[in-house]
Amino acid sequence: MTYVVTDNCIRCKYTDCVEVCPVDCFYEGENFLVIHPDECIDCGVCEPECPAEAIKPDTEPGLDKWLKINAEFAQVWPNITVKKDAMPEAKAYDGEEGKYEKYFSAEPGQGD
């Protein structure tokens, strides 16, 4: 099992989760975070820290797509280990449906 970041992170990008991760397995895109599935130790400390509830265990049904997305972009985006401000529009986009199709950016973030 590993944890994955799902679509509700897009255009919110709260980073409370990266601050508590003991193995620094988060990677930053322009408007989204991902977890490297081979680095995640399945401790679960990140899940309750996410204000957008965008982190889920990959054992939940229907998350195969997100496991692939997390694995793919963790290979190319920079590592992030410190908390940053959420995106300015985070509260407005929290909970919106279809964010991946509408807003996902494959561009890397800044990292640490």
C-alpha positions in Angstrom: 0.0 0.0 0.0 1.0 3.6 -0.6 -0.8 6.9 -0.4 -1.7 9.0 -3.4 -2.6 12.6 -4.0 -5.9 12.9 -5.9 -7.5 15.7 -8.0 -8.8 17.9 -5.1 -5.2 19.0 -4.6 -5.1 20.6 -8.0 -5.2 24.4 -7.7 -5.2 24.2 -3.9 -1.8 22.7 -3.3 -1.8 22.8 0.5 1.6 21.7 1.7 0.8 20.8 5.3 1.4 17.2 4.3 5.0 17.6 3.2 6.0 19.0 6.6 5.0 15.9 8.5 6.3 13.3 6.0 9.2 11.4 7.6 10.7 10.2 4.3 10.2 13.3 2.1 8.3 11.5 -0.6 6.3 14.5 -1.9 7.1 16.2 -5.3 5.8 19.5 -6.5 4.1 20.4 -9.7 3.0 23.9 -10.8 -0.5 23.4 -9.2 -0.5 19.9 -7.7 1.6 17.6 -5.4 2.3 13.9 -5.8 3.7 11.2 -3.6 6.4 8.9 -4.9 4.9 5.4 -4.4 8.3 3.7 -4.1 9.4 6.1 -1.4 6.2 6.3 0.7 6.4 4.1 3.8 2.6 4.0 4.2 2.8 5.6 7.6 -0.4 7.7 6.9 0.7 10.8 8.8 0.1 13.0 5.8 -3.6 12.0 5.2 -5.1 13.9 8.1 -2.9 16.9 7.5 -4.5 17.7 4.1 -7.1 20.4 4.4 -8.6 19.4 1.0 -8.7 15.7 1.9 -6.9 15.0 -1.3 -4.6 12.2 0.1 -6.0 8.7 0.0 -4.6 5.2 0.6 -4.2 3.4 -2.8 -6.3 0.6 -1.4 -9.5 2.7 -1.9 -11.4 1.7 -5.1 -10.9 3.7 -8.2 -7.5 5.2 -7.5 -5.4 3.3 -10.1 -5.4 6.4 -12.3 -4.0 8.5 -9.4 -1.4 5.9 -8.5 -0.1 6.1 -12.1 -0.2 10.0 -12.1 1.7 10.1 -8.8 4.3 7.6 -9.9 4.9 9.4 -13.3 5.3 12.9 -12.0 7.3 12.0 -8.9 10.0 11.0 -11.4 10.2 14.4 -13.0 9.0 17.0 -10.5 11.3 18.5 -7.8 11.1 17.2 -4.2 9.3 19.4 -1.6 9.9 19.0 2.1 8.9 22.4 3.6 5.5 23.9 4.0 4.6 26.8 1.6 1.5 28.9 1.3 -1.4 27.3 -0.5 -2.3 28.6 -3.9 -4.2 32.0 -3.6 -7.4 30.4 -5.0 -7.3 27.3 -2.9 -10.5 27.8 -1.0 -12.4 28.7 -4.1 -11.3 25.4 -5.9 -11.6 23.1 -2.9 -14.2 20.4 -3.7 -14.7 21.3 -7.4 -15.4 18.3 -9.6 -13.3 17.5 -12.7 -10.2 19.5 -11.7 -7.8 17.1 -13.5 -9.4 17.6 -16.8 -9.9 21.3 -16.4 -6.7 22.5 -14.7 -4.0 20.0 -14.3 -0.5 21.3 -15.3 2.4 18.9 -16.0 4.8 21.7 -15.4 7.1 21.3 -12.4 6.9 23.4 -9.3 9.8 25.1 -7.5 10.6 22.4 -5.0 12.6 23.4 -1.9 
